[in-house]
Amino acid sequence: MLHLRLARIAGAYYLVVAIFAGFAHIVRENVYVPDDAVATAANVVSNADLVRLSFVADLVQATFALFLVLALSHLLQHVNRNVARAMVLFVVLQVGITCLNLVHQLAALLVATEPSYTSVFAADESDALVLLLMDMQHSGFLVAQIFFGLWLFPLGWLAYQSGMFPRPLGVILMVATAAYLIDVPLQFLAPGFAAAVSPIVVVPLVTIAEVSMVGYLLIKGARTPADPKPPVDTNAPVGIAPANHPLVTP
């Protein structure tokens, strides 16, 4: 069935996003040492190939994130077309911020390793610049995290309303949105508190939500809706019925 095949394609895209994004994030977490320019620069130099690979991995996951949301939008747009459009918009914003933000990571790598830069800056200047660029990359990632969270809400709502997925799965996806949106301001306003809370609350919640969705898409695919309905478009003029649902029946 078409919807089952589309769901499994979306699951495969989601798995690619998870693997490549996870790899890129792990590399950065092991390289970036907040408030320590010498350690961060030394890590970038000693792990230059991994930093470069993580840069490419993030580009790959960003591309597949677009494929993913288009597949899910096609699968779920019959529930509410405008909500599906919002989901696509949030992912487009997320991908745009992520890709632009990667420039900071690449710049840090160039400053730390390219002779044209290392020969110009003194060692302490070079280290400080590398840390600054990685700080900017980290902050940009947190900004993108807003949209990592926002896209899960329409996804969860559509999944909940569609009947194609277990309703608890839709609920936990929507709750994961709240976790993301609470975590971002905490990271900027109370980083110490966020560092303590995020690993035990936010990360497990988001991981459970997204891994559950990936697993369901890959293993089960999607249920057939019991009563398929035409897409809901709230932009349609009031009082005008869809063509396949006339106001007057014989």
C-alpha positions as CSV (number, residue, x, y, z in Angstrom):
1,M,0.0,0.0,0.0
2,L,1.2,3.5,-0.9
3,H,0.9,5.0,2.6
4,L,2.8,2.1,4.1
5,R,5.6,2.4,1.6
6,L,5.7,6.2,2.1
7,A,5.9,5.7,5.9
8,R,8.8,3.3,5.7
9,I,10.6,5.7,3.3
10,A,10.1,8.5,5.8
11,G,11.5,6.1,8.5
12,A,14.6,5.4,6.5
13,Y,15.1,9.2,6.0
14,Y,14.6,9.7,9.7
15,L,17.2,7.1,10.5
16,V,19.8,8.7,8.2
17,V,19.1,12.1,10.0
18,A,19.5,10.5,13.4
19,I,22.7,8.7,12.6
20,F,24.5,11.5,10.8
21,A,23.3,14.2,13.2
22,G,24.3,12.1,16.2
23,F,27.8,11.5,14.8
24,A,28.3,15.2,14.1
25,H,27.1,16.2,17.6
26,I,29.3,13.6,19.4
27,V,32.3,14.8,17.5
28,R,31.7,18.5,18.5
29,E,30.9,17.6,22.1
30,N,34.3,15.9,22.3
31,V,36.2,18.7,20.6
32,Y,34.6,21.8,22.1
33,V,35.7,22.7,25.6
34,P,33.9,25.8,26.9
35,D,36.1,28.5,28.4
36,D,39.3,26.7,27.4
37,A,40.8,28.1,24.2
38,V,44.0,26.0,24.4
39,A,42.2,22.7,24.9
40,T,39.6,23.4,22.2
41,A,42.2,24.4,19.6
42,A,44.3,21.4,20.4
43,N,41.3,19.1,20.1
44,V,40.4,20.6,16.7
45,V,44.0,20.2,15.4
46,S,44.3,16.6,16.7
47,N,40.9,15.6,15.4
48,A,40.9,17.6,12.2
49,D,39.6,14.8,10.0
50,L,36.8,14.0,12.4
51,V,35.8,17.7,12.6
52,R,35.7,17.8,8.8
53,L,33.7,14.6,8.7
54,S,31.2,15.9,11.2
55,F,30.8,19.0,9.0
56,V,29.9,16.9,6.0
57,A,27.7,14.6,8.2
58,D,25.7,17.7,9.3
59,L,25.2,18.7,5.7
60,V,24.0,15.2,4.8
61,Q,21.5,15.1,7.8
62,A,20.2,18.5,6.9
63,T,19.5,17.4,3.4
64,F,17.7,14.3,4.5
65,A,15.7,16.3,7.0
66,L,14.1,18.0,4.1
67,F,13.4,14.7,2.4
68,L,11.9,13.5,5.7
69,V,9.5,16.3,6.3
70,L,8.3,16.3,2.7
71,A,7.6,12.6,3.0
72,L,5.8,13.0,6.3
73,S,3.9,16.0,5.0
74,H,2.7,14.0,2.0
75,L,1.7,11.1,4.4
76,L,-0.2,13.3,6.8
77,Q,-1.5,16.3,4.9
78,H,-5.0,14.7,4.6
79,V,-5.5,15.5,8.3
80,N,-4.8,19.3,8.0
81,R,-2.9,20.8,5.1
82,N,-2.0,24.0,7.0
83,V,-0.5,22.1,9.9
84,A,1.5,20.0,7.5
85,R,2.7,23.2,5.9
86,A,3.8,24.6,9.3
87,M,5.7,21.4,9.9
88,V,7.6,21.8,6.6
89,L,8.3,25.5,7.4
90,F,9.8,24.7,10.8
91,V,12.1,22.1,9.2
92,V,13.2,24.5,6.4
93,L,14.1,27.1,9.1
94,Q,15.9,24.5,11.1
95,V,17.9,23.3,8.1
96,G,18.8,26.9,7.0
97,I,20.1,27.9,10.4
98,T,22.0,24.6,10.8
99,C,23.7,24.9,7.4
100,L,24.7,28.6,7.9
101,N,25.9,27.9,11.4
102,L,28.2,25.2,10.1
103,V,30.3,27.9,8.6
104,H,31.6,28.7,12.1
105,Q,32.8,25.1,12.6
106,L,34.6,25.2,9.2
107,A,36.2,28.5,10.0
108,A,37.4,27.2,13.4
109,L,39.0,24.2,11.5
110,L,40.7,26.5,9.0
111,V,42.1,28.9,11.6
112,A,43.4,25.9,13.6
113,T,45.0,23.9,10.8
114,E,45.6,26.0,7.7
115,P,49.2,27.4,7.4
116,S,47.8,30.6,5.8
117,Y,46.1,31.4,9.1
118,T,48.4,29.7,11.7
119,S,51.4,31.7,10.3
120,V,49.6,35.0,10.7
121,F,48.2,34.6,14.2
122,A,50.2,34.2,17.4
123,A,49.4,30.9,19.2
124,D,47.2,32.5,21.9
125,E,45.4,34.6,19.3
126,S,44.7,31.6,17.1
127,D,43.4,29.5,20.1
128,A,41.2,32.4,21.2
129,L,39.7,32.7,17.7
130,V,39.1,29.0,17.4
131,L,37.2,29.0,20.7
132,L,35.2,32.1,19.7
133,L,34.1,30.4,16.5
134,M,33.2,27.1,18.3
135,D,31.3,29.2,20.9
136,M,29.3,30.8,18.0
137,Q,28.7,27.4,16.5
138,H,27.4,26.1,19.8
139,S,25.1,29.1,20.3
140,G,23.8,28.8,16.7
141,F,23.1,25.1,17.3
142,L,21.0,26.1,20.3
143,V,19.1,28.6,18.2
144,A,18.4,25.9,15.6
145,Q,17.2,23.7,18.5
146,I,14.1,25.9,18.7
147,F,13.0,24.6,15.4
148,F,14.2,21.1,16.2
149,G,11.4,21.3,18.8
150,L,8.8,23.2,17.0
151,W,8.5,20.8,14.1
152,L,7.7,17.9,16.5
153,F,4.5,19.6,17.6
154,P,2.7,19.6,14.3
155,L,4.2,16.1,13.6
156,G,2.8,14.9,16.9
157,W,-0.6,16.6,16.4
158,L,-1.0,15.1,12.9
159,A,0.1,11.7,14.1
160,Y,-2.4,11.9,17.0
161,Q,-5.3,13.0,14.8
162,S,-4.6,10.8,11.8
163,G,-5.3,7.4,13.4
164,M,-2.2,6.1,11.5
165,F,0.0,6.0,14.6
166,P,-0.6,5.2,18.3
167,R,-2.0,8.2,20.1
168,P,0.6,8.1,22.9
169,L,3.3,8.5,20.2
170,G,1.7,11.7,19.1
171,V,1.4,13.0,22.7
172,I,5.1,12.3,23.5
173,L,6.2,14.1,20.3
174,M,4.2,17.2,21.3
175,V,5.7,17.0,24.9
176,A,9.2,16.8,23.4
177,T,8.5,20.2,21.8
178,A,8.0,21.7,25.2
179,A,11.2,20.1,26.5
180,Y,13.2,21.6,23.6
181,L,11.6,25.1,24.1
182,I,12.3,25.1,27.8
183,D,15.8,23.9,27.4
184,V,16.9,26.6,24.9
185,P,16.4,29.7,27.2
186,L,17.8,27.7,30.1
187,Q,21.0,27.1,28.1
188,F,21.4,30.8,27.7
189,L,20.1,32.2,31.0
190,A,21.1,29.4,33.4
191,P,23.7,27.2,31.7
192,G,24.7,25.5,34.9
193,F,21.1,24.5,35.8
194,A,20.5,23.5,32.1
195,A,23.7,21.3,32.2
196,A,22.3,19.5,35.2
197,V,18.7,19.1,34.1
198,S,19.1,18.5,30.3
199,P,20.9,15.1,30.5
200,I,18.3,13.6,32.9
201,V,15.1,15.2,31.6
202,V,15.3,16.8,28.1
203,V,17.7,14.3,26.4
204,P,15.9,11.1,27.5
205,L,12.4,12.6,26.7
206,V,13.4,13.8,23.2
207,T,15.3,10.5,22.5
208,I,12.3,8.4,23.5
209,A,10.0,10.4,21.4
210,E,12.1,10.5,18.2
211,V,13.4,6.9,18.5
212,S,9.9,5.7,19.0
213,M,8.8,7.5,15.9
214,V,11.7,6.2,13.8
215,G,11.1,2.7,15.1
216,Y,7.3,2.8,14.4
217,L,7.9,4.1,10.8
218,L,10.5,1.5,10.0
219,I,8.8,-1.5,11.7
220,K,5.1,-0.9,11.5
221,G,5.0,1.8,8.9
222,A,1.5,3.4,9.4
223,R,-2.0,2.2,9.9
224,T,-4.6,2.7,7.3
225,P,-7.0,5.6,8.4
226,A,-10.4,4.2,9.3
227,D,-12.2,7.0,7.5
228,P,-9.9,8.9,5.0
229,K,-11.0,12.5,4.6
230,P,-10.0,15.2,2.1
231,P,-7.3,17.6,3.3
232,V,-8.5,20.3,5.6
233,D,-7.5,23.7,4.2
234,T,-8.4,26.5,6.6
235,N,-7.8,29.1,3.8
236,A,-10.8,27.9,1.9
237,P,-13.7,30.5,1.8
238,V,-16.3,30.0,4.4
239,G,-19.5,28.3,3.1
240,I,-17.8,26.7,0.1
241,A,-17.7,22.9,0.3
242,P,-15.0,20.8,-1.3
243,A,-15.8,19.6,-4.8
244,N,-16.1,16.0,-3.7
245,H,-18.5,17.0,-0.9
246,P,-21.3,19.0,-2.5
247,L,-23.6,21.0,-0.3
248,V,-26.7,19.6,-2.0
249,T,-27.0,15.9,-2.5
250,P,-29.6,14.2,-4.8
